[in-house]
Amino acid sequence: MADVFTVLAKDHEEVKGMLAELEKGPTKGTGATEEQLLLRKKMAEQLVIEESRHEALEEMYFWPAVREHVSGGDALADEATQQETEGKEVLNKLDKCDASDSEFEHLIGTFIQAGREHIAFEETQVWPNARTAFPAELADEIGTKIAEGKKTAPTRPHPNTPPSSGVLKAAGPVVAAADKARDAMTNRGTD
């Protein structure tokens, strides 16, 4: 299995691709058809699903390791989880909007900017320190846990859940099961 930096880098590339697609439009304001707006909503749903999984798993496995092994790790993890909590709040609102809602494009724009800033923060401020501080075995172990955890991670943002590893590990499977049941009932995240 790949190390944590490879796993997270792959996630980041996927998210950056989604952000670029959403940024291109078309939007209601630029004359998108109903079919295009439906596709736009599906793209936003997929972004919410992938980001929800990614952030929950980072909070369970990556940030605790940063706190433990990286000099100044508490401050880095605090900054990152604060950014993630703010992102989850935006994604939670976005998930409830239709692409034809006036708020939808505002939320997309807000998340695109915040998402790019957060990815840059992780990649330039956190990863260089973590790469040198994490033993190879730890980086591999976290990478495996994150990659395998995607199957059972929550698919919706839960901004009111504290970004605590213990809370997420205890509540995560139950929350994820509830998310997946809701997804199945509403066909959310399907093509």
C-alpha atoms as an extended CHARMM CRD file, in Angstrom:
* protein
*
       191  EXT
         1         1  MET       CA              0.0000000000        0.0000000000        0.0000000000  PROA      1               0.0000000000
         2         2  ALA       CA              1.1180000000        3.5690000000       -0.6570000000  PROA      2               0.0000000000
         3         3  ASP       CA              2.3090000000        5.8790000000        2.0870000000  PROA      3               0.0000000000
         4         4  VAL       CA              0.0660000000        8.5880000000        3.5160000000  PROA      4               0.0000000000
         5         5  PHE       CA              1.5310000000       11.3280000000        1.3510000000  PROA      5               0.0000000000
         6         6  THR       CA              0.8550000000        9.3760000000       -1.8450000000  PROA      6               0.0000000000
         7         7  VAL       CA             -2.7060000000        8.5710000000       -0.7500000000  PROA      7               0.0000000000
         8         8  LEU       CA             -3.4520000000       12.1660000000        0.2620000000  PROA      8               0.0000000000
         9         9  ALA       CA             -1.7830000000       13.5750000000       -2.8800000000  PROA      9               0.0000000000
        10        10  LYS       CA             -4.0580000000       11.3890000000       -5.0250000000  PROA      10              0.0000000000
        11        11  ASP       CA             -7.0980000000       12.6870000000       -3.1230000000  PROA      11              0.0000000000
        12        12  HSD       CA             -5.8950000000       16.2660000000       -3.5510000000  PROA      12              0.0000000000
        13        13  GLU       CA             -5.4550000000       15.8210000000       -7.3130000000  PROA      13              0.0000000000
        14        14  GLU       CA             -8.9730000000       14.3800000000       -7.6090000000  PROA      14              0.0000000000
        15        15  VAL       CA            -10.4350000000       17.2810000000       -5.6260000000  PROA      15              0.0000000000
        16        16  LYS       CA             -8.4870000000       19.8780000000       -7.6320000000  PROA      16              0.0000000000
        17        17  GLY       CA             -9.8890000000       18.2850000000      -10.8030000000  PROA      17              0.0000000000
        18        18  MET       CA            -13.4410000000       18.5070000000       -9.4290000000  PROA      18              0.0000000000
        19        19  LEU       CA            -12.9120000000       22.1330000000       -8.4320000000  PROA      19              0.0000000000
        20        20  ALA       CA            -11.6170000000       22.9790000000      -11.9220000000  PROA      20              0.0000000000
        21        21  GLU       CA            -14.6460000000       21.3070000000      -13.5380000000  PROA      21              0.0000000000
        22        22  LEU       CA            -17.0690000000       23.1360000000      -11.2640000000  PROA      22              0.0000000000
        23        23  GLU       CA            -15.2570000000       26.4130000000      -11.8840000000  PROA      23              0.0000000000
        24        24  LYS       CA            -15.7470000000       26.0470000000      -15.6520000000  PROA      24              0.0000000000
        25        25  GLY       CA            -19.5190000000       25.9790000000      -15.4020000000  PROA      25              0.0000000000
        26        26  PRO       CA            -21.9150000000       26.3710000000      -17.0790000000  PROA      26              0.0000000000
        27        27  THR       CA            -24.0440000000       27.9360000000      -14.3570000000  PROA      27              0.0000000000
        28        28  LYS       CA            -27.6140000000       29.1070000000      -14.1020000000  PROA      28              0.0000000000
        29        29  GLY       CA            -26.3060000000       32.6470000000      -14.5290000000  PROA      29              0.0000000000
        30        30  THR       CA            -24.5680000000       31.7480000000      -17.8020000000  PROA      30              0.0000000000
        31        31  GLY       CA            -27.6580000000       30.0470000000      -19.2310000000  PROA      31              0.0000000000
        32        32  ALA       CA            -27.1020000000       26.4030000000      -18.2850000000  PROA      32              0.0000000000
        33        33  THR       CA            -29.8710000000       24.0260000000      -19.3140000000  PROA      33              0.0000000000
        34        34  GLU       CA            -31.7730000000       21.9360000000      -16.7480000000  PROA      34              0.0000000000
        35        35  GLU       CA            -29.6900000000       18.9230000000      -17.7970000000  PROA      35              0.0000000000
        36        36  GLN       CA            -26.4570000000       20.8620000000      -17.2810000000  PROA      36              0.0000000000
        37        37  LEU       CA            -27.6500000000       22.0530000000      -13.8660000000  PROA      37              0.0000000000
        38        38  LEU       CA            -28.5040000000       18.4810000000      -12.8890000000  PROA      38              0.0000000000
        39        39  LEU       CA            -25.0100000000       17.3900000000      -13.9220000000  PROA      39              0.0000000000
        40        40  ARG       CA            -23.5600000000       20.2990000000      -11.9390000000  PROA      40              0.0000000000
        41        41  LYS       CA            -25.4920000000       19.1830000000       -8.8490000000  PROA      41              0.0000000000
        42        42  LYS       CA            -24.1950000000       15.6090000000       -9.3080000000  PROA      42              0.0000000000
        43        43  MET       CA            -20.6300000000       16.9480000000       -9.5630000000  PROA      43              0.0000000000
        44        44  ALA       CA            -21.1420000000       18.9280000000       -6.3500000000  PROA      44              0.0000000000
        45        45  GLU       CA            -22.5620000000       15.8280000000       -4.6300000000  PROA      45              0.0000000000
        46        46  GLN       CA            -19.4850000000       13.8410000000       -5.6310000000  PROA      46              0.0000000000
        47        47  LEU       CA            -17.2440000000       16.6150000000       -4.2970000000  PROA      47              0.0000000000
        48        48  VAL       CA            -19.1140000000       16.5760000000       -0.9770000000  PROA      48              0.0000000000
        49        49  ILE       CA            -18.8560000000       12.7800000000       -0.7310000000  PROA      49              0.0000000000
        50        50  GLU       CA            -15.1470000000       12.6610000000       -1.5060000000  PROA      50              0.0000000000
        51        51  GLU       CA            -14.2760000000       15.5990000000        0.7350000000  PROA      51              0.0000000000
        52        52  SER       CA            -16.3380000000       14.1870000000        3.6060000000  PROA      52              0.0000000000
        53        53  ARG       CA            -14.4830000000       10.8740000000        3.4190000000  PROA      53              0.0000000000
        54        54  HSD       CA            -11.0980000000       12.5470000000        3.0350000000  PROA      54              0.0000000000
        55        55  GLU       CA            -11.4670000000       14.9600000000        5.9320000000  PROA      55              0.0000000000
        56        56  ALA       CA            -12.9270000000       12.3810000000        8.3290000000  PROA      56              0.0000000000
        57        57  LEU       CA            -10.0330000000       10.0120000000        7.6520000000  PROA      57              0.0000000000
        58        58  GLU       CA             -7.4270000000       12.7590000000        7.9880000000  PROA      58              0.0000000000
        59        59  GLU       CA             -8.9470000000       13.7060000000       11.3290000000  PROA      59              0.0000000000
        60        60  MET       CA             -8.9170000000       10.0710000000       12.4670000000  PROA      60              0.0000000000
        61        61  TYR       CA             -5.3860000000        9.1670000000       11.4190000000  PROA      61              0.0000000000
        62        62  PHE       CA             -3.2430000000       11.9340000000        9.9120000000  PROA      62              0.0000000000
        63        63  TRP       CA             -3.7190000000       14.8650000000       12.2760000000  PROA      63              0.0000000000
        64        64  PRO       CA             -3.1480000000       12.8120000000       15.4560000000  PROA      64              0.0000000000
        65        65  ALA       CA              0.1710000000       11.6280000000       13.9660000000  PROA      65              0.0000000000
        66        66  VAL       CA              1.1080000000       15.2100000000       13.0630000000  PROA      66              0.0000000000
        67        67  ARG       CA              0.3730000000       16.2690000000       16.6420000000  PROA      67              0.0000000000
        68        68  GLU       CA              2.4840000000       13.4350000000       18.0370000000  PROA      68              0.0000000000
        69        69  HSD       CA              5.4700000000       13.3970000000       15.6830000000  PROA      69              0.0000000000
        70        70  VAL       CA              5.9000000000       16.8610000000       14.1270000000  PROA      70              0.0000000000
        71        71  SER       CA              7.5370000000       19.7550000000       15.9410000000  PROA      71              0.0000000000
        72        72  GLY       CA              4.8090000000       22.3890000000       16.2050000000  PROA      72              0.0000000000
        73        73  GLY       CA              2.3250000000       19.7370000000       15.1290000000  PROA      73              0.0000000000
        74        74  ASP       CA             -0.4370000000       20.9050000000       17.4560000000  PROA      74              0.0000000000
        75        75  ALA       CA             -0.5110000000       24.3500000000       15.8350000000  PROA      75              0.0000000000
        76        76  LEU       CA             -0.4210000000       22.8690000000       12.3140000000  PROA      76              0.0000000000
        77        77  ALA       CA             -3.1840000000       20.3710000000       13.0920000000  PROA      77              0.0000000000
        78        78  ASP       CA             -5.2850000000       23.0470000000       14.8180000000  PROA      78              0.0000000000
        79        79  GLU       CA             -5.0250000000       25.3290000000       11.7780000000  PROA      79              0.0000000000
        80        80  ALA       CA             -5.8380000000       22.5080000000        9.3660000000  PROA      80              0.0000000000
        81        81  THR       CA             -8.8030000000       21.1580000000       11.3270000000  PROA      81              0.0000000000
        82        82  GLN       CA            -10.1840000000       24.6910000000       11.6830000000  PROA      82              0.0000000000
        83        83  GLN       CA             -9.9810000000       25.0610000000        7.8950000000  PROA      83              0.0000000000
        84        84  GLU       CA            -11.6480000000       21.6540000000        7.5100000000  PROA      84              0.0000000000
        85        85  THR       CA            -14.4620000000       22.5600000000        9.9080000000  PROA      85              0.0000000000
        86        86  GLU       CA            -15.1420000000       25.7450000000        7.9420000000  PROA      86              0.0000000000
        87        87  GLY       CA            -15.0600000000       23.7280000000        4.7200000000  PROA      87              0.0000000000
        88        88  LYS       CA            -17.5210000000       21.1910000000        6.1370000000  PROA      88              0.0000000000
        89        89  GLU       CA            -19.9150000000       24.0100000000        6.9940000000  PROA      89              0.0000000000
        90        90  VAL       CA            -19.8190000000       25.2230000000        3.3800000000  PROA      90              0.0000000000
        91        91  LEU       CA            -20.1670000000       21.6910000000        1.9990000000  PROA      91              0.0000000000
        92        92  ASN       CA            -23.0870000000       20.9840000000        4.3300000000  PROA      92              0.0000000000
        93        93  LYS       CA            -24.9390000000       24.0030000000        2.9330000000  PROA      93              0.0000000000
        94        94  LEU       CA            -23.9220000000       23.1580000000       -0.6380000000  PROA      94              0.0000000000
        95        95  ASP       CA            -25.2070000000       19.6030000000       -0.2650000000  PROA      95              0.0000000000
        96        96  LYS       CA            -28.6680000000       20.9840000000        0.5320000000  PROA      96              0.0000000000
        97        97  CYS       CA            -28.8030000000       23.3610000000       -2.4730000000  PROA      97              0.0000000000
        98        98  ASP       CA            -29.9280000000       22.7050000000       -5.9990000000  PROA      98              0.0000000000
        99        99  ALA       CA            -27.7500000000       24.0370000000       -8.7870000000  PROA      99              0.0000000000
       100       100  SER       CA            -30.5790000000       26.4000000000       -9.7130000000  PROA      100             0.0000000000
       101       101  ASP       CA            -30.5560000000       28.0070000000       -6.2170000000  PROA      101             0.0000000000
       102       102  SER       CA            -28.9360000000       31.4270000000       -6.0700000000  PROA      102             0.0000000000
       103       103  GLU       CA            -26.7840000000       30.3590000000       -3.1120000000  PROA      103             0.0000000000
       104       104  PHE       CA            -25.3090000000       27.3560000000       -4.9750000000  PROA      104             0.0000000000
       105       105  GLU       CA            -22.7330000000       29.2910000000       -7.0330000000  PROA      105             0.0000000000
       106       106  HSD       CA            -21.7300000000       31.4250000000       -4.0760000000  PROA      106             0.0000000000
       107       107  LEU       CA            -21.0500000000       28.2670000000       -2.0350000000  PROA      107             0.0000000000
       108       108  ILE       CA            -19.1580000000       26.6620000000       -4.9210000000  PROA      108             0.0000000000
       109       109  GLY       CA            -16.9570000000       29.7560000000       -5.2400000000  PROA      109             0.0000000000
       110       110  THR       CA            -16.3490000000       29.8970000000       -1.4990000000  PROA      110             0.0000000000
       111       111  PHE       CA            -15.3700000000       26.2460000000       -1.3750000000  PROA      111             0.0000000000
       112       112  ILE       CA            -13.1480000000       26.4270000000       -4.4580000000  PROA      112             0.0000000000
       113       113  GLN       CA            -11.0700000000       29.1870000000       -2.8740000000  PROA      113             0.0000000000
       114       114  ALA       CA            -11.0120000000       27.5980000000        0.5980000000  PROA      114             0.0000000000
       115       115  GLY       CA            -10.2960000000       24.1320000000       -0.8040000000  PROA      115             0.0000000000
       116       116  ARG       CA             -7.3310000000       25.3140000000       -2.8190000000  PROA      116             0.0000000000
       117       117  GLU       CA             -5.9430000000       27.2540000000        0.1530000000  PROA      117             0.0000000000
       118       118  HSD       CA             -6.3470000000       24.2370000000        2.4340000000  PROA      118             0.0000000000
       119       119  ILE       CA             -4.6380000000       21.8860000000       -0.0060000000  PROA      119             0.0000000000
       120       120  ALA       CA             -1.7650000000       24.3510000000       -0.3950000000  PROA      120             0.0000000000
       121       121  PHE       CA             -1.4770000000       24.6730000000        3.3980000000  PROA      121             0.0000000000
       122       122  GLU       CA             -1.2410000000       20.9120000000        3.8230000000  PROA      122             0.0000000000
       123       123  GLU       CA              1.1680000000       20.3730000000        0.9520000000  PROA      123             0.0000000000
       124       124  THR       CA              3.5200000000       23.2870000000        1.7110000000  PROA      124             0.0000000000
       125       125  GLN       CA              3.2640000000       23.7870000000        5.4750000000  PROA      125             0.0000000000
       126       126  VAL       CA              2.4690000000       20.3530000000        6.8960000000  PROA      126             0.0000000000
       127       127  TRP       CA              3.7620000000       17.6510000000        4.5670000000  PROA      127             0.0000000000
       128       128  PRO       CA              7.4250000000       18.7420000000        4.4240000000  PROA      128             0.0000000000
       129       129  ASN       CA              7.6480000000       18.5920000000        8.2240000000  PROA      129             0.0000000000
       130       130  ALA       CA              5.6430000000       15.3780000000        8.4690000000  PROA      130             0.0000000000
       131       131  ARG       CA              7.7130000000       13.6500000000        5.7610000000  PROA      131             0.0000000000
       132       132  THR       CA             10.8610000000       14.1300000000        7.8110000000  PROA      132             0.0000000000
       133       133  ALA       CA              9.2060000000       13.4060000000       11.1770000000  PROA      133             0.0000000000
       134       134  PHE       CA              7.1810000000       10.2850000000       10.3150000000  PROA      134             0.0000000000
       135       135  PRO       CA              9.0420000000        6.9790000000       10.3290000000  PROA      135             0.0000000000
       136       136  ALA       CA              8.4410000000        5.1350000000        7.0250000000  PROA      136             0.0000000000
       137       137  GLU       CA              6.3940000000        2.4490000000        8.8000000000  PROA      137             0.0000000000
       138       138  LEU       CA              4.0720000000        5.0720000000       10.2590000000  PROA      138             0.0000000000
       139       139  ALA       CA              3.5950000000        6.8050000000        6.8990000000  PROA      139             0.0000000000
       140       140  ASP       CA              2.7510000000        3.4340000000        5.3390000000  PROA      140             0.0000000000
       141       141  GLU       CA              0.3950000000        2.4790000000        8.1710000000  PROA      141             0.0000000000
       142       142  ILE       CA             -1.5420000000        5.7590000000        7.9680000000  PROA      142             0.0000000000
       143       143  GLY       CA             -1.6840000000        5.5210000000        4.1790000000  PROA      143             0.0000000000
       144       144  THR       CA             -3.1920000000        2.0390000000        4.4400000000  PROA      144             0.0000000000
       145       145  LYS       CA             -5.7280000000        3.1020000000        7.0800000000  PROA      145             0.0000000000
       146       146  ILE       CA             -6.8570000000        6.0770000000        5.0090000000  PROA      146             0.0000000000
       147       147  ALA       CA             -7.0740000000        4.1060000000        1.7560000000  PROA      147             0.0000000000
       148       148  GLU       CA             -9.0000000000        1.2610000000        3.3700000000  PROA      148             0.0000000000
       149       149  GLY       CA            -11.1340000000        3.6090000000        5.4780000000  PROA      149             0.0000000000
       150       150  LYS       CA            -12.7580000000        5.1830000000        2.4260000000  PROA      150             0.0000000000
       151       151  LYS       CA            -15.1260000000        2.1960000000        2.1950000000  PROA      151             0.0000000000
       152       152  THR       CA            -16.6130000000        2.9480000000        5.5980000000  PROA      152             0.0000000000
       153       153  ALA       CA            -16.0700000000        6.7050000000        6.0290000000  PROA      153             0.0000000000
       154       154  PRO       CA            -18.9360000000        9.2070000000        6.2820000000  PROA      154             0.0000000000
       155       155  THR       CA            -20.1910000000       10.5330000000        2.9410000000  PROA      155             0.0000000000
       156       156  ARG       CA            -21.6570000000       13.7470000000        4.2800000000  PROA      156             0.0000000000
       157       157  PRO       CA            -20.0350000000       16.6380000000        6.1180000000  PROA      157             0.0000000000
       158       158  HSD       CA            -20.7330000000       16.7480000000        9.8300000000  PROA      158             0.0000000000
       159       159  PRO       CA            -19.5160000000       20.2160000000       10.8610000000  PROA      159             0.0000000000
       160       160  ASN       CA            -20.7630000000       19.8410000000       14.4350000000  PROA      160             0.0000000000
       161       161  THR       CA            -18.7180000000       16.7010000000       15.0840000000  PROA      161             0.0000000000
       162       162  PRO       CA            -15.4860000000       17.6180000000       16.8490000000  PROA      162             0.0000000000
       163       163  PRO       CA            -12.3600000000       16.8040000000       14.7980000000  PROA      163             0.0000000000
       164       164  SER       CA            -11.2630000000       14.3320000000       17.4740000000  PROA      164             0.0000000000
       165       165  SER       CA             -9.7480000000       11.0280000000       16.4580000000  PROA      165             0.0000000000
       166       166  GLY       CA            -11.4540000000        9.1900000000       19.3200000000  PROA      166             0.0000000000
       167       167  VAL       CA            -14.8870000000       10.6530000000       18.6130000000  PROA      167             0.0000000000
       168       168  LEU       CA            -14.5680000000        9.9510000000       14.8930000000  PROA      168             0.0000000000
       169       169  LYS       CA            -13.3420000000        6.3950000000       15.3620000000  PROA      169             0.0000000000
       170       170  ALA       CA            -16.2100000000        5.6590000000       17.7690000000  PROA      170             0.0000000000
       171       171  ALA       CA            -19.0020000000        7.4590000000       15.9280000000  PROA      171             0.0000000000
       172       172  GLY       CA            -17.6700000000        7.2750000000       12.3670000000  PROA      172             0.0000000000
       173       173  PRO       CA            -18.9520000000        3.8030000000       11.4320000000  PROA      173             0.0000000000
       174       174  VAL       CA            -22.4520000000        4.5620000000       12.7280000000  PROA      174             0.0000000000
       175       175  VAL       CA            -22.5420000000        7.9570000000       11.0310000000  PROA      175             0.0000000000
       176       176  ALA       CA            -21.1990000000        6.4740000000        7.7930000000  PROA      176             0.0000000000
       177       177  ALA       CA            -23.8670000000        3.7560000000        7.8160000000  PROA      177             0.0000000000
       178       178  ALA       CA            -26.5660000000        6.3920000000        8.3120000000  PROA      178             0.0000000000
       179       179  ASP       CA            -25.0600000000        8.5260000000        5.5230000000  PROA      179             0.0000000000
       180       180  LYS       CA            -24.9860000000        5.5690000000        3.1390000000  PROA      180             0.0000000000
       181       181  ALA       CA            -28.5880000000        4.6450000000        3.9630000000  PROA      181             0.0000000000
       182       182  ARG       CA            -29.6950000000        8.2200000000        3.2300000000  PROA      182             0.0000000000
       183       183  ASP       CA            -27.6240000000        8.1880000000        0.0300000000  PROA      183             0.0000000000
       184       184  ALA       CA            -29.2750000000        4.9580000000       -1.1240000000  PROA      184             0.0000000000
       185       185  MET       CA            -32.7860000000        6.2780000000       -0.4340000000  PROA      185             0.0000000000
       186       186  THR       CA            -32.1660000000        9.4760000000       -2.3940000000  PROA      186             0.0000000000
       187       187  ASN       CA            -29.8670000000        8.0580000000       -5.1120000000  PROA      187             0.0000000000
       188       188  ARG       CA            -27.2370000000       10.5530000000       -3.9680000000  PROA      188             0.0000000000
       189       189  GLY       CA            -23.7950000000        9.9530000000       -5.4140000000  PROA      189             0.0000000000
       190       190  THR       CA            -25.0590000000        7.7350000000       -8.2340000000  PROA      190             0.0000000000
       191       191  ASP       CA            -24.6750000000        8.3890000000      -11.9330000000  PROA      191             0.0000000000
